[in-house]
Amino acid sequence: MLIFSGSSNKSLAKKLAKSLSYKLGKVELSRFANNEARVWIKEKKIGRKAVVMQSLSQPTDHHLIEFCLICDALKRKGVKEIIGVIPWLGYSKQDKVFRDGEPLSVKVIAKILQTANLEKIITFDLHNLAILGFFDIPLINLSANGLFTEYFKNKVDENTIVVAPDAGSVKSSSSFAQELRIDVAYIDKKRDLNSGKVIIKGISGRVKGKNVLIIDDMLVTGSTLIETAKFLKKQRVQSIKVAITHHLYVPGVQKKIDKSKIDELIVTDTVKQKNKSKKLKILSVTEMLGEAIK
């Protein structure tokens, strides 16, 4: 079986192909003069099944179209079954209609992806499990929590505590704390839907002198995370380490993290690394993807 990669995360596709002993298919990706995406599958012979890998990272819309065009080209080459590997499902944060007049964006993206006639899609840590219901094909939602648990299991002690940064992360944070056999505390905060400003109202439990672990699904602007770190430092915590599945590498964000009170940022390679930092540690999802494809 061949693995075909879009332009978003070729490094992960190469690692995946190597781990599975599959061949990385030849595909030429370019642009027409008017900036439209151009795809050319250069493999002469392709089997019945193929894997297409593309994270819907920036530029999101381009990577989405590129993915669909690769799938269509493979179908026209006689491929019957395509497994879509989309480690980061772009638009997944737009999983609700917050204001009258807004679209349910991730449902629209689900419809677009399914025009590619995929057998199934493999992704990581959806922002909301309700997104599964927007797909009529199997959507395998893997979790990076196991990677983070393995990374931290020999680095925690009785002075370590997991802090859930918001209501949406309470369940995953509690599960993470349980796996590590340490306590968990919860931050109470409120967000203004118009301005996006976050106000931290308090925290459950005592964190003074503790080594704090925070786990979340994505890092976009980093503003909430940085404010949370400031709040925790005022509570006199000893250290702050953050584990995030999807680092979207929004320009300028890693520099803000480097200047913040966060001591270490652990992320996966669902999105191609675009910044270097002494605070940044990257774990690979290659093995997990390989098992899901098998």
N, C-alpha and C positions, 0 to 999 in steps of 0.2 A: 504494500500500500504506500502511496506517495503522500507527502505532506506539502501543501502549497501555502506559502506565506504571503500576506499582504505586506505593505510597507511599514506598518506600525510597530512591529516587535519581531524583527527577523532574528535577533539574537536568541530569543526564547524558542522560536521555531527550529533553529539549528540545534539547540540543546535537546529539544523534544525528539527530533528525528534521530539524533545520535543515540539517545537513551533507548529508543524503540528499535534501533537498527533498521529504520525506514530511510528511504531516499527522499531528499528535499527536491521537490519538483521544480523544473525550470519555468519561470514565469517572468515576462518582461512587463514592467510597470512604468508607464510614461504619461505624458500629457500632450494633448493636442494644442495647437496654437491659441485656441480660445479657452484653455485651462481645463477642459473636460478630461476626465480620467480615461486612460487607454490601457487595456489589458491584452496580453498575448501569451497563451499557454504554448510553450515551445517544446513540450514533451511529445514525441511521436506516438508513443504507446502508453496508455494508462489503463489500469485495471478497472474492475467493477466498482471499487470503493476508493474514496480519497478523503483526506482531511484538509480543511482550509482553516488556517489560523490567522486571526486578526483581532487585536484589541481596539475598541472604539475610543481611542484616545485622541488628543489634538493632532491634526484637525479632524474632529469627530465626523463631520458630515462627509468629508472626503474618504475617510477610512471605511465608513458605512457603505458608500457607493462602490468603492473598490472591492470590498468583500462580496457584494452581490454580483458584480461583474465577473469576478473570478469564478464564482459558483456557476453562473450561467455559461461561461466559456467551457467549464468542465462538463456540464450536461451536454453541450453541443459536441463534445469530444467522445461522448458515449458513456460517461461515468453515471452509474445508476444510483449510488448511495453516497451522500456527502455528509461527513460529520463536521459541524461547525464548532471550532474552538474559539470562543470569544472570552478570554480571561477577564477583561474589564468590559462590562456591558454599558456603553455610554448611554446617557439619558436616564439611567436607573434612579437617579435622585429625583427626577421629575415624575414621581410615582403617584402623585395626588393632584387634584385641582384645588389649589389654595384660594384662588380668587375667581369670581365670576368673569368669564371671558377668556380663561386660560384653557389650553388643551391638556388632555391626559397624555403627555408626550411619550412616555415609555411604552404605552399601548400602541401608539402609532408606529414606533420603532419595531415593536414585536411583529406587527403586520408586514412591515417592509422586509424584515429578515426572512419571514416565512414565504415570501415570493421566490426565494432562492431554492425552494423544494428540498430542504434539508431533512436528513433522517433524524438528527437530534442536534442539540446545542449543549456544549459544556462551558460553564462559566464559574466565577468565583464570587462568593459573598455578596449576593444581591442586597441592595439597600433595604428592600422590603420583600418579604416572601410572597406577598400578594401578587407580585410580578409574574410568578409562576402561572397564575391563572390567565394571563394575557396571551399565552402560547398554546396552540393546538397540537404542537409536536413536543416530544420529551425535552425538557430543559433540566439538565443536571447541574445543580447548584452545589459546588464543592465549597469547603470552608478551609481557610488558612489557619484556623485556631489550633489545629494539631501541630502545625509547624512552629507556632509561637509557644505552645506548651512545651514542646521538645527543646526549644531554644532556652527557655527560662527555668526549666525544671531543676537544674543544678545551680541556679543563680538566686534562688529565693530562700528566705528563712522566716522565722516567727515575727520578724520586724518588717516584713513585706506585706503590702495590702494592694488589692485591685480597686481602682476607683472608676465607677461608671460615669462618663462625662455628661450623659443626658438620658432622658427616659427611654429613647430608642435603643440604647445600648445596654440596658439593665439586664436583659435575658442573657446576652452573649457574655457580658462581664461576669455575671454570677456563675455561669457555666465554666468560664475560664478560671475563676477563683477556686471553684470546686475541684477542677482538674489538678490545680497546683496545691490544693489543700491549704489555702490561706483565706483571710477574711476579705470582705468586700464592703465598700462604702459607696454612697450614691450622692451625686451632685444635683441639687435642685436649681433649675434655671428656666428662664422664660425668654422666648425670641419674638421680636416685633416682626410680623410678616411683611410689613411694608419697607422698613429700613434694614431689616436683617440683623439688627443689633441684639446681642445676647446679654442678659442681666443674670448674674449668678446670685441666688438668694441664700444659699447655704449648703451644708453637707451633712449627711448622716454619719455618725461615728467619729471617733477621734483619730486624726492622722498625724498629729505632731510627732516628729522624729522618725516617721515611717519612710520606707522606700516604696514609692508609688509606681504601680504598673497601670497603664491605660491601654485598652484595646478598642479599636473601632474599624469600620469597614473602608472609609475613604478619607483622604486628605485633599481638600480642594484649595481654599484660600488660607486655611490654617488659623484664621482669626479666633475662632471659638477655642481651639486647642491651646493657643498661646495665652488667651485670657484665663483659661482653666489652669494652666501652669502657673500664671501669676497669682491666682487665688490660692492655689495649693502651697506656694512658697510663703505666702502670708500666714498660712496655717503652720508654717515651720516644718514642712516635710524635709526629709534628708536628701532624697533624689527623685527624679521623675523620668521614667522610661516609657516610651509609647510604641505600641505595635499596631500598624495600619496595613490592611491588605493592599489597598490601591492608593499609591502616591501618584497623583495626576500631574505632578511637576508643572503646575501653573507658574508662569514666570515670576520670579521674585520670592516665591513662597519658601523655598529651601533656605534662602538667606535670612528670612525672618525667623525660621526655626533655629538656625545656627546662632542667632543673637538672643534667642528666648531662654527661658529657665528650664527648658527640656534638656536632659542630659544625654539621651540616646533615642534615636528614631529607627525602629526596625520595620522594614516594609518587604513586600514580595516583588517579584519581577513580572507581575501581570501587566504592568505598563513599563515600557523601556526606560531605563535610567537616563536622565538628562542632566543631572547635577552630581558633583562630587562633594562630599562633606565628611569631616571626621566624626560627625554625629550620626551619619547614615550607615545602616547595616542592611544588606539585602539578602533575603532568603529566596531560594528558587522553588517554584511550584511544578517544575518539570516532572518529578516522580509521580506526583498526584495526577497530573494530566495524563501521563502514560498509562497509569492504572485504569483511569476512566475510559480511555480510548480502547484498551484491550477488552 
